[in-house]
Amino acid sequence: PDPVKGGGHAAQGSSGSRPVAIMGSSLGLPVEYPRLSRIFGEEGRVRVDVIRDKTQQADAVVGIGFSSGFSRLDESAMSAVKKALAQRLLDSYWENGNRLEVTFIFKLGDSEIR
């Protein structure tokens, strides 16, 4: 697995209508570039959408907002976001609203996933 390095916020939405956009690399979690995806040359951008219950009492709901077109890459991104939720790494982003969009870019030849 390749670690996620560096990164930052892509943009921050205001409380309410606009989601908070986050680059996956800003989460500081290792994100696996699946071995078979490397072998088959699969690359792409995945956006994972996270929506918190209005009462903010329930766990976040996670889904693929934009698929890379490759299930292995999508699943790797989804797994990273679920880990971030479990480790409470997204808590500070909830202050800006109840919707997050976390984007990962999988590109072969790069030393990291962005």
N, C-alpha and C positions, 0 to 999 in steps of 0.2 A: 504493500500500500504506500501511496505517496502522501506526505503530509500536506496540509493546507498551510500556506505561509502568507504573511502580510495581509494586505487588503484593508477595506474600510467600508463605510456606509456608501451605498450608491446614491441614495437620496433619503430624506426623511419626510414622510407625509405628515400633515397636521392631524390632530385628533379628529376623528370622524370619518369623512368620506374617502380620503386617499390612504392607500396602504403604505406602510413603511417598507422601503426597498433595501435589501441587505445583500451584499456579495457574500457568498458562502465562505470565502477565504477569511472573512473577518470573524468567523466563529471560533477559530483556533482549534478545531477538531481535525483529527486525521480522517480524510475522505479517501476511500478506496477507489482507485481506477481499476475496474474489474479486469482480471487477467485475460479473459476471453475477448473483452472489448478491445484491449490492446492488440491481441492477435488478429482480430478481424478488422482493425483500423477504424473502430467506431469513435466518433467525436461528436460533440454537440453541447448545446446549452439547455439546462434544465432549470425550470422555476418551480419551487415548492411553495405552495400557498398555505399559510397558517392562519386560522381564524379562531379567536377566543370567544367563548360564550359571553353574552352581554353582561351577565352577572359577574364574570371573571372568576367564578368559582369552579367551573369545569375545566378539564384538561383541554388543551388546544386540539383542534381538528386539523389534520394535515392531508394535503392532496397535491397532485401534480397540476400546476397551473399552465405549464408549457412543457411539452415533452421534447426530449432530444431526438425521439424517433427510435431509441434503443432502450429496451426495458432494463437492461443491466445498468446503464448509466442513470436512468430515472430512479431505480431502486437504491443505488448507492447514495444519491443525493437525498432521497427520502429518509434513508437510514441515518445520515449525518444530522438531518434536522431533528429527527426523533431523539437522537443522543443529546443534541443541544437543548431540547426541551427537558429531558430527564435531568440534565445537569444544571438546569435553570440559567443557561447562557443567554436566553432570549428575554429574560425578565426586564431588563432596562429598556428594551424596545417597545414593550407594551405601554409605556407611559405616553407614547405618541399615537395610540389607537389600538383597535382590536384586530387589525389585519396586517400580516407581514407577508412579504414576497422575498424569498431567499433564492438567489440565482447562483448556479454553479456552471462553470465553463470547463468542459473536458476536452483537452486538445493534446493529441499525441506530439511528442517531440518537446513538449514543455516539461520542465522539472517539477511543475506543481499544477494543481487544479485551482482555478480561480473562482 
